[in-house]
Amino acid sequence: MGTRKRRDLSRARSALLKAILKSERLLDSTDEQVSLRAAAVLAQLAGALARLAETLDFEERLSALEEALALEPGARRRRSA
């Protein structure tokens, strides 16, 4: 995975974690509407964080496979479209 892409995904993960922590604090609000909204937002953020983790894992595994294939004897480099 490229350094820029890894950095972008890392920043996205940091932003999601920050938003999760803020939403978590709002769960204790005395305003019921605020706490209900915070719960809904937490569910959405958790889903986004899970998808991001899957993407990071996929990208790392794909990079490892590409590197392994490049090291194989007689491997040809293919151009990306």
Beta strands, then each sheet from edge to edge (+ up, - down):
end
